[in-house]
């Protein structure tokens, strides 16, 4: 995963990178919540 530090010269690239990081953050958040819920339910089943 590359991190771009420079300020993009055009507006299109800025919007592209902004949405890219935005959707990636949402995806990681959903993945963490789903994993947490799955582990909670599995622990409940074991007990």
Chimera marker file (.cmm) of the C-alpha trace (Angstrom):
<marker_set name="trace">
<marker id="1" x="0.000" y="0.000" z="0.000" r="1" g="1" b="0" radius="0.5"/>
<marker id="2" x="1.465" y="3.315" z="-1.047" r="1" g="1" b="0" radius="0.5"/>
<marker id="3" x="0.898" y="6.552" z="0.809" r="1" g="1" b="0" radius="0.5"/>
<marker id="4" x="1.040" y="9.704" z="-1.271" r="1" g="1" b="0" radius="0.5"/>
<marker id="5" x="2.280" y="12.755" z="0.574" r="1" g="1" b="0" radius="0.5"/>
<marker id="6" x="2.332" y="15.323" z="-2.192" r="1" g="1" b="0" radius="0.5"/>
<marker id="7" x="-0.557" y="17.693" z="-2.840" r="1" g="1" b="0" radius="0.5"/>
<marker id="8" x="-2.137" y="16.683" z="-6.170" r="1" g="1" b="0" radius="0.5"/>
<marker id="9" x="-1.892" y="19.320" z="-8.879" r="1" g="1" b="0" radius="0.5"/>
<marker id="10" x="-5.376" y="18.703" z="-10.281" r="1" g="1" b="0" radius="0.5"/>
<marker id="11" x="-8.710" y="18.404" z="-8.546" r="1" g="1" b="0" radius="0.5"/>
<marker id="12" x="-9.569" y="15.056" z="-10.143" r="1" g="1" b="0" radius="0.5"/>
<marker id="13" x="-6.620" y="13.234" z="-8.587" r="1" g="1" b="0" radius="0.5"/>
<marker id="14" x="-7.378" y="14.782" z="-5.186" r="1" g="1" b="0" radius="0.5"/>
<marker id="15" x="-11.007" y="13.592" z="-5.335" r="1" g="1" b="0" radius="0.5"/>
<marker id="16" x="-9.850" y="10.162" z="-6.548" r="1" g="1" b="0" radius="0.5"/>
<marker id="17" x="-7.414" y="9.660" z="-3.672" r="1" g="1" b="0" radius="0.5"/>
<marker id="18" x="-9.868" y="11.113" z="-1.139" r="1" g="1" b="0" radius="0.5"/>
<marker id="19" x="-12.606" y="8.662" z="-2.142" r="1" g="1" b="0" radius="0.5"/>
<marker id="20" x="-10.059" y="5.830" z="-2.313" r="1" g="1" b="0" radius="0.5"/>
<marker id="21" x="-8.974" y="6.333" z="1.313" r="1" g="1" b="0" radius="0.5"/>
<marker id="22" x="-12.575" y="7.043" z="2.373" r="1" g="1" b="0" radius="0.5"/>
<marker id="23" x="-13.910" y="3.753" z="0.993" r="1" g="1" b="0" radius="0.5"/>
<marker id="24" x="-10.883" y="1.852" z="2.317" r="1" g="1" b="0" radius="0.5"/>
<marker id="25" x="-11.567" y="3.208" z="5.828" r="1" g="1" b="0" radius="0.5"/>
<marker id="26" x="-15.248" y="2.224" z="5.584" r="1" g="1" b="0" radius="0.5"/>
<marker id="27" x="-14.274" y="-1.257" z="4.351" r="1" g="1" b="0" radius="0.5"/>
<marker id="28" x="-11.816" y="-1.792" z="7.222" r="1" g="1" b="0" radius="0.5"/>
<marker id="29" x="-14.381" y="-0.536" z="9.757" r="1" g="1" b="0" radius="0.5"/>
<marker id="30" x="-17.076" y="-2.899" z="8.446" r="1" g="1" b="0" radius="0.5"/>
<marker id="31" x="-14.610" y="-5.802" z="8.376" r="1" g="1" b="0" radius="0.5"/>
<marker id="32" x="-13.621" y="-5.187" z="12.014" r="1" g="1" b="0" radius="0.5"/>
<marker id="33" x="-17.236" y="-4.936" z="13.193" r="1" g="1" b="0" radius="0.5"/>
<marker id="34" x="-18.231" y="-8.111" z="11.309" r="1" g="1" b="0" radius="0.5"/>
<marker id="35" x="-15.255" y="-10.011" z="12.744" r="1" g="1" b="0" radius="0.5"/>
<marker id="36" x="-16.049" y="-8.767" z="16.264" r="1" g="1" b="0" radius="0.5"/>
<marker id="37" x="-19.703" y="-9.823" z="15.935" r="1" g="1" b="0" radius="0.5"/>
<marker id="38" x="-18.692" y="-13.221" z="14.524" r="1" g="1" b="0" radius="0.5"/>
<marker id="39" x="-16.254" y="-13.886" z="17.376" r="1" g="1" b="0" radius="0.5"/>
<marker id="40" x="-18.830" y="-12.800" z="19.967" r="1" g="1" b="0" radius="0.5"/>
<marker id="41" x="-21.461" y="-15.140" z="18.523" r="1" g="1" b="0" radius="0.5"/>
<marker id="42" x="-18.975" y="-18.026" z="18.290" r="1" g="1" b="0" radius="0.5"/>
<marker id="43" x="-17.941" y="-17.538" z="21.939" r="1" g="1" b="0" radius="0.5"/>
<marker id="44" x="-21.600" y="-17.561" z="22.918" r="1" g="1" b="0" radius="0.5"/>
<marker id="45" x="-22.101" y="-20.817" z="21.035" r="1" g="1" b="0" radius="0.5"/>
<marker id="46" x="-19.137" y="-22.496" z="22.761" r="1" g="1" b="0" radius="0.5"/>
<marker id="47" x="-20.472" y="-21.584" z="26.220" r="1" g="1" b="0" radius="0.5"/>
<link id1="1" id2="2" r="1" g="1" b="0" radius="0.2"/>
<link id1="2" id2="3" r="1" g="1" b="0" radius="0.2"/>
<link id1="3" id2="4" r="1" g="1" b="0" radius="0.2"/>
<link id1="4" id2="5" r="1" g="1" b="0" radius="0.2"/>
<link id1="5" id2="6" r="1" g="1" b="0" radius="0.2"/>
<link id1="6" id2="7" r="1" g="1" b="0" radius="0.2"/>
<link id1="7" id2="8" r="1" g="1" b="0" radius="0.2"/>
<link id1="8" id2="9" r="1" g="1" b="0" radius="0.2"/>
<link id1="9" id2="10" r="1" g="1" b="0" radius="0.2"/>
<link id1="10" id2="11" r="1" g="1" b="0" radius="0.2"/>
<link id1="11" id2="12" r="1" g="1" b="0" radius="0.2"/>
<link id1="12" id2="13" r="1" g="1" b="0" radius="0.2"/>
<link id1="13" id2="14" r="1" g="1" b="0" radius="0.2"/>
<link id1="14" id2="15" r="1" g="1" b="0" radius="0.2"/>
<link id1="15" id2="16" r="1" g="1" b="0" radius="0.2"/>
<link id1="16" id2="17" r="1" g="1" b="0" radius="0.2"/>
<link id1="17" id2="18" r="1" g="1" b="0" radius="0.2"/>
<link id1="18" id2="19" r="1" g="1" b="0" radius="0.2"/>
<link id1="19" id2="20" r="1" g="1" b="0" radius="0.2"/>
<link id1="20" id2="21" r="1" g="1" b="0" radius="0.2"/>
<link id1="21" id2="22" r="1" g="1" b="0" radius="0.2"/>
<link id1="22" id2="23" r="1" g="1" b="0" radius="0.2"/>
<link id1="23" id2="24" r="1" g="1" b="0" radius="0.2"/>
<link id1="24" id2="25" r="1" g="1" b="0" radius="0.2"/>
<link id1="25" id2="26" r="1" g="1" b="0" radius="0.2"/>
<link id1="26" id2="27" r="1" g="1" b="0" radius="0.2"/>
<link id1="27" id2="28" r="1" g="1" b="0" radius="0.2"/>
<link id1="28" id2="29" r="1" g="1" b="0" radius="0.2"/>
<link id1="29" id2="30" r="1" g="1" b="0" radius="0.2"/>
<link id1="30" id2="31" r="1" g="1" b="0" radius="0.2"/>
<link id1="31" id2="32" r="1" g="1" b="0" radius="0.2"/>
<link id1="32" id2="33" r="1" g="1" b="0" radius="0.2"/>
<link id1="33" id2="34" r="1" g="1" b="0" radius="0.2"/>
<link id1="34" id2="35" r="1" g="1" b="0" radius="0.2"/>
<link id1="35" id2="36" r="1" g="1" b="0" radius="0.2"/>
<link id1="36" id2="37" r="1" g="1" b="0" radius="0.2"/>
<link id1="37" id2="38" r="1" g="1" b="0" radius="0.2"/>
<link id1="38" id2="39" r="1" g="1" b="0" radius="0.2"/>
<link id1="39" id2="40" r="1" g="1" b="0" radius="0.2"/>
<link id1="40" id2="41" r="1" g="1" b="0" radius="0.2"/>
<link id1="41" id2="42" r="1" g="1" b="0" radius="0.2"/>
<link id1="42" id2="43" r="1" g="1" b="0" radius="0.2"/>
<link id1="43" id2="44" r="1" g="1" b="0" radius="0.2"/>
<link id1="44" id2="45" r="1" g="1" b="0" radius="0.2"/>
<link id1="45" id2="46" r="1" g="1" b="0" radius="0.2"/>
<link id1="46" id2="47" r="1" g="1" b="0" radius="0.2"/>
</marker_set>
